[in-house]
Amino acid sequence: MAGGGFVAKGGEAGYEGRVTAFVVCTCLIAATGGLLFGYDLGISGGVTSMEPFLKKFFPSVLETQSNAAKHESEYCKFDSELLTLFTSSLYLAALVASFFASVVTRIFGRKISMFVGGLSFLIGSILNGIAMNVALLIIGRLLLGVGVGFANQSVPVYLSEMAPARIRGALNIGFQMAITIGILVAGLINYGTAKIEGGWGWRVSLALAAVPAIVMTIGSFVLPDTPNSILERGHTEKARQMLQQVRGTQHVDAEFQDLIDATEAAKKVDHPWRNILQPRYRPQLVLCILIPFFQQLTGINVIMFYAPVLFKTLGFGNDASLMSAVISGTVNVVATVVSIYSVDRFGRRILFLEGGVQMIISQIAVGIVITVKFGINGDGDLTRTDANLLLFLICAYVAAFAWSWGPLGWLVPSEICPLEIRSAGQAINVAVNMIFTFAIAQVFLTMLCHMKFGLFFFFASFVIIMTIFIHFFMPETKNIPIEEMNQVRKQHWFWGKYIPDEAVIGANRKVELRDA
């Protein structure tokens, strides 16, 4: 029983209902919140590789590049603390915003958090587009970070609560799909705006972040709130009506009773931040910390928001580096489709494990190629064959992430927490994600300069650790209703000792469990 995975047979523990067009449409609209995060991930690296942008805001980087061409290592072309602060300041703001978003999401509902996120991102994109100095540029980035913090807090929870258990994974991964589409669109826009004569193309790239912000802001008005959130705020009959609407049937007594039980349990918790530290919530706390921690230590955001810079550092030309980023972004989108198809058929664990093994192999291979071509001193060139091999290996790595740790890093934490600690758990998930996104964004270019090819082996070692962790400590949650997750953990070889019998909602109905 290593890994302790369990799946529910026979669908959704006796819940009636069907997958309605209403719930699919609402989840698709909500998932567009991922466009905010994705567009920023994709746009930042491209903009910071454009010479007109660097000349206006970071002239020291251009000077360093000129010196590097003469006598410095290829690894150190872009090593600038101010440049990395531009990129990483967003994630610091998102970290702080996620804690405020937790309170707003719990008290006022998921929709309000989405609206605040969309509006903040909209204002930030406008400021970035018109920025004339570094100070205004970074203020705009901070507002973008507030938008990302609110969106990443509310959207995954919204999706998990609205979706029927049997397709919860696929609909929730719509958030990751939106992220990958945002990254790809940003890469295409960067490739086009870099060719604009006059050196103002970077303004277009940054200002177009307003488009996903407008989509999310308008979407927050259109979307209904989730039955869980409505019930949590005391509107019992309205919650039942919403549940009937999203499930497409009047017969929702079983599921609605579970929601009531979860809400009653939540009402007994005055301080979710204090309660999540209790032993009975130890599985959720550990997973809400370690999954986003490990997600960032895969090194994926290094590839995504520094892709053009990284490819340029490794010897690709200006256009080639941007186009290579577009290619890896396309792979990212296609592989996410694979995850949508697979997650509710084969489960979370198999995707985590296969993706981990593929990432390990790809990263080690990338490290070996860079070692052979550039060595310790960073002197060397890539032939066309070498460049194609490197691009293939990076795409294999991106694909593995996109059908494993990418979507599942958001899906699993959003579906494992009971209602009484759900907002706190998701805030921890977002906060840990942003802490390490910020840290890695801030130090990556310096690490590349000093660790050289060893950086890829560094990330590969963490992927080995996280894959072992998933094997032993991540139970399968496929097809398990969101309010009955404790049934799975109660059966787990390690986590079961933390779950008291009274915490298992729905235990009075027969749910067949088997070893995964």
C-alpha positions as MATLAB code, in Angstrom:
seq = 'MAGGGFVAKGGEAGYEGRVTAFVVCTCLIAATGGLLFGYDLGISGGVTSMEPFLKKFFPSVLETQSNAAKHESEYCKFDSELLTLFTSSLYLAALVASFFASVVTRIFGRKISMFVGGLSFLIGSILNGIAMNVALLIIGRLLLGVGVGFANQSVPVYLSEMAPARIRGALNIGFQMAITIGILVAGLINYGTAKIEGGWGWRVSLALAAVPAIVMTIGSFVLPDTPNSILERGHTEKARQMLQQVRGTQHVDAEFQDLIDATEAAKKVDHPWRNILQPRYRPQLVLCILIPFFQQLTGINVIMFYAPVLFKTLGFGNDASLMSAVISGTVNVVATVVSIYSVDRFGRRILFLEGGVQMIISQIAVGIVITVKFGINGDGDLTRTDANLLLFLICAYVAAFAWSWGPLGWLVPSEICPLEIRSAGQAINVAVNMIFTFAIAQVFLTMLCHMKFGLFFFFASFVIIMTIFIHFFMPETKNIPIEEMNQVRKQHWFWGKYIPDEAVIGANRKVELRDA';
ca = [
       0.000    0.000    0.000;
       2.952    2.303   -0.549;
       1.673    5.762   -1.275;
      -1.696    4.916    0.213;
      -3.743    5.929   -2.816;
      -7.499    5.318   -2.867;
     -10.211    5.892   -5.409;
     -13.968    5.894   -5.082;
     -15.863    3.403   -7.146;
     -19.196    4.121   -8.671;
     -18.988    7.862   -9.174;
     -19.844   10.409   -6.511;
     -20.859    8.559   -3.362;
     -24.518    8.354   -4.418;
     -24.834   11.995   -5.489;
     -27.379   12.567   -8.231;
     -27.002   15.027  -11.067;
     -25.240   15.460  -14.362;
     -22.591   17.616  -15.935;
     -24.578   20.670  -17.030;
     -23.712   23.263  -19.640;
     -24.234   25.853  -16.905;
     -21.473   24.505  -14.666;
     -19.071   23.975  -17.584;
     -19.596   27.554  -18.797;
     -19.183   29.094  -15.348;
     -15.993   27.102  -14.743;
     -14.570   28.117  -18.119;
     -15.270   31.787  -17.423;
     -13.742   31.543  -13.936;
     -10.693   29.696  -15.254;
      -9.795   32.718  -17.394;
      -8.423   34.136  -14.139;
      -5.372   32.035  -14.945;
      -4.721   34.275  -17.959;
      -3.494   36.973  -15.564;
      -0.779   34.793  -14.095;
       0.110   33.144  -17.401;
       0.345   36.344  -19.429;
       2.671   37.882  -16.878;
       4.863   34.775  -16.703;
       5.245   34.832  -20.479;
       5.574   38.572  -21.036;
       8.239   39.403  -18.421;
      11.092   37.362  -19.837;
      10.462   38.556  -23.393;
      10.334   42.212  -22.415;
      13.508   41.952  -20.331;
      15.355   40.587  -23.378;
      14.354   43.587  -25.567;
      17.162   46.105  -25.993;
      14.922   49.252  -26.087;
      13.372   48.244  -22.735;
      16.785   47.551  -21.191;
      18.215   50.776  -22.596;
      15.429   52.862  -21.010;
      15.209   51.215  -17.585;
      18.267   48.973  -17.113;
      21.193   50.391  -19.163;
      23.700   48.670  -16.869;
      22.498   45.294  -18.179;
      23.312   46.294  -21.765;
      26.752   47.415  -20.612;
      27.258   44.073  -18.868;
      26.230   42.238  -22.051;
      28.754   44.248  -24.035;
      31.497   43.398  -21.551;
      30.424   39.748  -21.511;
      30.909   39.586  -25.262;
      34.521   40.601  -24.708;
      35.717   38.759  -21.650;
      32.962   37.433  -19.356;
      31.176   34.110  -19.177;
      28.064   33.506  -21.277;
      26.363   32.460  -18.034;
      26.523   36.025  -16.631;
      25.038   38.085  -19.479;
      21.914   39.158  -17.587;
      23.085   39.126  -13.963;
      21.393   42.256  -12.516;
      19.631   42.544   -9.159;
      17.517   45.497  -10.341;
      16.368   43.603  -13.431;
      15.359   40.570  -11.370;
      13.578   42.880   -8.899;
      11.399   44.067  -11.792;
      10.385   40.465  -12.481;
      10.092   39.201   -8.908;
       8.400   42.213   -7.246;
       5.057   40.971   -8.587;
       5.329   37.721   -6.648;
       6.184   39.496   -3.400;
       3.008   41.577   -3.762;
       1.016   38.430   -4.610;
       2.322   36.808   -1.422;
       1.046   39.649    0.781;
      -2.214   39.960   -1.165;
      -3.012   36.249   -0.776;
      -3.534   36.664    2.990;
      -5.975   39.537    2.502;
      -7.623   37.551   -0.298;
      -8.177   34.659    2.119;
     -10.304   36.850    4.398;
     -12.207   38.437    1.491;
     -12.887   35.046   -0.097;
     -14.234   33.568    3.127;
     -16.385   36.527    4.250;
     -17.609   38.000    0.968;
     -17.357   35.044   -1.402;
     -15.181   33.939   -4.300;
     -16.662   36.416   -6.820;
     -15.544   39.515   -4.910;
     -11.969   38.213   -4.763;
     -12.017   37.686   -8.528;
     -13.265   41.241   -9.066;
     -10.570   42.765   -6.833;
      -7.933   40.678   -8.611;
      -9.091   41.707  -12.079;
      -9.323   45.415  -11.197;
      -5.866   45.516   -9.558;
      -4.310   43.747  -12.539;
      -6.010   46.197  -14.913;
      -4.620   49.264  -13.120;
      -1.157   47.689  -12.911;
      -1.079   46.912  -16.642;
      -1.985   50.519  -17.485;
       0.804   51.859  -15.259;
       3.333   49.481  -16.823;
       2.294   50.512  -20.316;
       2.797   54.234  -19.637;
       5.788   53.940  -17.248;
       8.557   56.503  -17.753;
      10.805   55.438  -14.875;
      11.691   52.335  -12.868;
       9.656   53.453   -9.827;
       6.366   53.597  -11.775;
       7.266   50.355  -13.518;
       7.669   48.537  -10.193;
       4.503   50.136   -8.703;
       2.634   48.727  -11.696;
       4.235   45.338  -11.076;
       3.137   45.419   -7.433;
      -0.476   46.060   -8.482;
      -0.219   43.187  -10.952;
       0.937   41.088   -8.002;
      -2.136   42.031   -5.980;
      -4.259   40.876   -8.913;
      -2.414   37.563   -9.163;
      -2.683   36.994   -5.397;
      -6.465   37.478   -5.378;
      -7.013   35.468   -8.565;
      -4.855   32.529   -7.495;
      -6.597   32.467   -4.121;
     -10.175   32.466   -5.390;
     -10.281   30.792   -8.807;
      -8.987   27.276   -7.938;
     -11.330   27.112   -4.913;
     -14.257   28.320   -7.039;
     -13.589   25.649   -9.643;
     -13.249   22.841   -7.109;
     -16.502   23.806   -5.391;
     -18.564   24.185   -8.566;
     -17.400   21.069  -10.416;
     -18.954   17.602   -9.992;
     -16.434   15.206   -8.411;
     -16.103   13.010  -11.497;
     -14.816   15.893  -13.673;
     -13.469   18.191  -10.946;
      -9.904   17.592  -12.077;
     -10.581   18.456  -15.708;
     -12.536   21.631  -14.920;
     -10.044   22.776  -12.287;
      -7.186   22.267  -14.728;
      -8.973   24.853  -16.875;
      -7.160   27.322  -14.582;
      -3.780   25.852  -15.567;
      -4.870   25.758  -19.205;
      -5.586   29.487  -19.008;
      -2.115   30.007  -17.504;
      -0.468   28.119  -20.364;
      -2.534   29.967  -22.986;
      -1.513   33.245  -21.339;
       2.153   32.216  -21.550;
       1.837   31.241  -25.222;
      -0.052   34.401  -26.217;
       2.525   36.502  -24.388;
       5.320   34.770  -26.302;
       3.627   35.448  -29.629;
       3.014   39.094  -28.698;
       6.643   39.541  -27.625;
       7.807   38.051  -30.919;
       5.654   40.574  -32.805;
       6.284   43.675  -30.692;
      10.056   43.128  -30.728;
       9.923   43.929  -34.462;
       8.109   47.281  -34.010;
      10.351   50.084  -35.205;
      10.878   52.961  -32.815;
      11.630   50.840  -29.756;
       8.202   51.087  -28.097;
       7.035   47.530  -28.694;
       7.657   46.633  -25.050;
       4.917   49.118  -24.046;
       2.410   47.203  -26.156;
       3.474   43.914  -24.552;
       3.031   45.262  -21.025;
      -0.176   47.208  -21.691;
      -1.944   44.245  -23.317;
      -2.043   42.628  -19.870;
      -5.188   44.773  -19.542;
      -7.054   42.339  -21.821;
      -7.092   39.309  -19.459;
      -7.734   41.718  -16.584;
     -10.868   43.051  -18.294;
     -12.033   39.488  -19.027;
     -11.736   38.505  -15.375;
     -13.289   41.732  -14.053;
     -16.339   41.378  -16.294;
     -16.504   37.644  -15.622;
     -16.731   38.260  -11.880;
     -20.053   40.079  -12.459;
     -21.463   37.324  -14.669;
     -20.546   34.318  -12.524;
     -22.794   32.927   -9.785;
     -21.267   32.218   -6.396;
     -20.681   28.610   -5.356;
     -23.255   26.723   -3.241;
     -20.534   26.214   -0.609;
     -19.820   29.931   -0.356;
     -23.529   30.898   -0.311;
     -24.219   28.394    2.462;
     -21.145   29.533    4.367;
     -22.656   33.047    4.454;
     -25.977   31.746    5.848;
     -28.278   31.615    2.789;
     -29.504   28.025    3.026;
     -32.348   28.003    0.523;
     -30.411   30.057   -2.020;
     -27.513   27.584   -1.703;
     -29.850   24.633   -2.351;
     -31.278   26.335   -5.439;
     -27.797   27.033   -6.770;
     -26.737   23.428   -6.167;
     -29.835   22.217   -8.039;
     -28.978   24.527  -10.908;
     -25.333   23.482  -11.221;
     -26.169   19.758  -10.897;
     -29.161   19.904  -13.246;
     -31.520   18.052  -10.904;
     -33.887   18.716   -8.008;
     -32.570   15.648   -6.156;
     -29.494   16.997   -4.377;
     -30.354   16.014   -0.797;
     -27.290   13.825   -0.225;
     -24.764   16.338   -1.524;
     -26.550   19.256    0.116;
     -26.518   17.476    3.469;
     -22.756   17.042    3.159;
     -22.433   20.766    2.450;
     -24.538   21.552    5.524;
     -22.405   19.222    7.649;
     -19.252   20.890    6.361;
     -20.703   24.348    7.004;
     -21.723   23.434   10.546;
     -18.199   22.191   11.180;
     -16.839   25.424    9.713;
     -19.024   27.564   12.000;
     -17.375   25.984   15.027;
     -14.032   27.329   13.806;
     -13.568   30.988   14.742;
      -9.906   31.130   13.769;
      -9.112   29.044   10.664;
      -5.468   30.131   10.786;
      -5.144   28.815   14.336;
      -7.162   25.685   13.675;
      -5.220   24.607   10.610;
      -2.298   24.029   12.980;
      -4.251   21.368   14.881;
      -3.150   17.732   14.401;
      -6.426   16.805   12.656;
      -5.509   19.151    9.796;
      -1.859   18.059    9.616;
      -2.251   16.262    6.231;
      -3.803   19.335    4.611;
      -1.256   21.710    6.139;
       1.713   19.634    5.019;
       0.389   19.187    1.476;
      -0.629   22.870    1.151;
       2.959   23.806    2.035;
       5.006   21.149    0.278;
       3.108   20.904   -3.032;
       3.582   24.596   -3.988;
       7.121   24.499   -2.547;
       8.013   21.532   -4.712;
       6.171   23.008   -7.707;
       8.526   25.986   -7.740;
      11.611   23.864   -7.048;
      10.985   22.029  -10.315;
      12.510   25.180  -11.840;
       9.591   25.667  -14.235;
       9.138   29.392  -13.717;
      12.796   29.862  -14.547;
      12.016   28.363  -17.952;
       8.714   30.218  -18.386;
       9.488   33.811  -17.436;
      13.171   33.741  -18.340;
      12.830   31.544  -21.459;
      13.899   34.217  -23.996;
      16.702   35.371  -21.686;
      17.803   31.777  -21.071;
      17.776   30.838  -24.756;
      19.651   34.046  -25.596;
      22.214   33.270  -22.891;
      22.691   29.785  -24.361;
      23.581   31.222  -27.748;
      20.253   31.558  -29.592;
      19.871   34.838  -31.532;
      17.324   37.504  -30.576;
      14.532   36.244  -32.855;
      15.479   32.625  -32.272;
      15.282   33.031  -28.505;
      11.783   34.542  -28.672;
      10.590   31.926  -31.166;
      12.016   29.127  -29.010;
       9.997   30.508  -26.108;
       6.893   30.382  -28.319;
       7.627   26.756  -29.209;
       8.020   25.743  -25.555;
       4.829   27.692  -24.772;
       2.937   25.743  -27.453;
       4.165   22.466  -25.968;
       2.962   23.727  -22.587;
      -0.594   24.249  -23.894;
      -0.786   20.902  -25.723;
       0.530   18.968  -22.722;
      -2.026   20.639  -20.463;
      -4.750   19.247  -22.737;
      -3.268   15.797  -22.037;
      -3.682   16.479  -18.325;
      -7.315   17.565  -18.739;
      -8.033   14.290  -20.546;
      -6.105   12.106  -18.095;
      -6.584   13.510  -14.604;
     -10.072   12.115  -13.950;
      -9.400    8.883  -15.844;
      -6.026    7.818  -14.462;
      -5.830    9.938  -11.320;
      -3.509   12.508   -9.809;
      -0.770   10.199   -8.563;
       0.143    8.590  -11.887;
       0.507   12.020  -13.519;
       2.649   13.279  -10.634;
       4.923   10.228  -10.794;
       5.311    9.978  -14.582;
       5.842   13.718  -14.903;
       8.471   13.644  -12.162;
      10.506   10.895  -13.850;
      10.363   12.674  -17.228;
      11.449   15.997  -15.693;
      14.388   14.342  -13.934;
      15.655   12.781  -17.171;
      15.154   15.999  -19.171;
      16.875   18.291  -16.674;
      19.878   16.032  -16.257;
      20.185   15.797  -20.047;
      20.002   19.620  -20.400;
      22.709   19.969  -17.750;
      24.947   17.487  -19.570;
      24.539   19.242  -22.943;
      25.335   22.656  -21.434;
      28.320   21.174  -19.572;
      29.740   19.689  -22.764;
      29.176   22.827  -24.874;
      30.050   25.613  -22.405;
      32.025   23.945  -19.625;
      33.011   25.708  -16.410;
      34.129   28.955  -18.033;
      31.031   29.463  -20.177;
      33.039   29.640  -23.391;
      31.461   27.930  -26.360;
      28.886   28.032  -29.116;
      25.848   25.989  -30.042;
      25.640   24.390  -33.462;
      22.214   24.147  -35.091;
      22.024   20.500  -34.013;
      22.993   21.384  -30.441;
      20.371   24.138  -30.297;
      17.645   21.827  -31.611;
      18.591   19.122  -29.095;
      18.522   21.631  -26.247;
      15.141   22.955  -27.356;
      13.767   19.379  -27.606;
      14.960   18.528  -24.077;
      13.486   21.719  -22.618;
      10.194   21.026  -24.400;
      10.166   17.471  -22.994;
      10.667   18.972  -19.546;
       7.919   21.575  -20.085;
       5.504   18.881  -21.333;
       6.130   16.719  -18.256;
       5.483   19.661  -15.952;
       2.377   20.735  -17.880;
       0.580   17.421  -17.370;
       1.752   16.898  -13.792;
       3.049   19.474  -11.330;
       1.673   22.440  -13.278;
      -2.073   21.755  -13.049;
      -1.948   19.406  -10.061;
      -0.007   21.926   -8.003;
      -3.149   24.093   -8.063;
      -5.787   21.345   -8.200;
      -4.772   19.177   -5.248;
      -4.433   21.901   -2.547;
      -7.771   23.413   -3.630;
      -9.668   20.121   -3.270;
      -8.220   18.592   -0.081;
      -9.185   21.147    2.594;
     -12.505   20.949    4.477;
     -14.647   24.092    4.326;
     -13.644   25.355    7.775;
      -9.993   25.770    6.736;
     -10.374   25.995    2.952;
      -9.647   29.705    2.610;
      -6.671   29.461    4.984;
      -5.334   26.379    3.200;
      -5.567   28.015   -0.213;
      -3.939   31.192    1.138;
      -1.030   29.086    2.414;
      -0.820   27.374   -0.968;
      -0.682   30.707   -2.827;
       1.669   32.285   -0.280;
       4.207   29.443   -0.389;
       3.983   29.416   -4.182;
       4.662   33.156   -4.354;
       7.435   33.106   -1.732;
       9.441   30.624   -3.746;
       8.472   32.103   -7.113;
       9.801   35.424   -5.797;
      12.940   33.857   -4.334;
      13.805   31.893   -7.468;
      13.016   34.817   -9.781;
      15.207   37.070   -7.661;
      18.245   34.792   -7.550;
      18.015   32.753  -10.768;
      20.202   34.931  -12.995;
      22.791   35.164  -10.225;
      22.586   31.397   -9.674;
      23.035   30.818  -13.417;
      26.089   33.072  -13.353;
      27.710   31.273  -10.391;
      26.353   27.715  -10.496;
      26.478   27.535  -14.309;
      25.329   24.162  -15.672;
      25.046   22.883  -12.088;
      21.800   24.841  -11.774;
      19.941   22.250  -13.830;
      21.276   19.406  -11.686;
      20.207   21.442   -8.631;
      16.582   21.511   -9.787;
      16.696   17.854  -10.909;
      17.702   16.799   -7.380;
      14.567   18.449   -5.971;
      12.372   16.706   -8.540;
      13.776   13.385   -7.327;
      12.863   14.262   -3.727;
       9.341   15.427   -4.599;
       8.619   12.345   -6.702;
       9.529   10.111   -3.770;
       7.309   12.238   -1.509;
       4.314   11.847   -3.842;
       4.800    8.084   -3.995;
       4.562    7.655   -0.231;
       2.464   10.562    1.067;
       0.013   11.682   -1.632;
      -3.318    9.751   -1.530;
      -5.371    9.501   -4.708;
      -8.286   11.987   -4.752;
      -9.821   11.095   -8.124;
     -13.653   10.981   -8.046;
     -13.854   11.789   -4.310;
     -16.464   14.493   -3.445;
     -14.703   17.565   -2.101;
     -16.444   17.452    1.298;
     -15.578   13.743    1.775;
     -11.805   13.895    1.309;
     -11.186   12.827    4.906;
     -12.464    9.359    3.997;
      -9.382    8.957    1.820;
      -6.947   10.304    4.383;
      -8.488    8.162    7.124;
      -7.518    5.081    5.094;
      -3.964    6.277    4.387;
      -1.108    4.350    6.000;
       0.474    7.526    7.445;
      -2.150   10.300    7.531;
      -4.932    8.124    8.979;
      -3.726    8.536   12.556;
      -4.359   12.304   12.376;
      -8.007   12.093   11.248;
     -10.612   11.634   14.042;
     -13.695    9.559   13.210;
     -16.070   12.527   13.584;
     -14.145   14.437   10.890;
     -15.158   11.927    8.192;
     -18.194   13.524    6.519;
     -20.440   11.114    4.621;
     -19.130    8.073    6.473;
     -22.696    6.883    7.011;
     -23.038    6.229    3.265;
     -21.232    3.377    1.650;
     -18.222    4.438   -0.375;
     -16.139    1.602   -1.667;
     -12.459    2.266   -1.269;
      -9.644    0.230   -2.613;
      -5.878    0.490   -2.723;
      -4.652    2.460   -5.738;
];
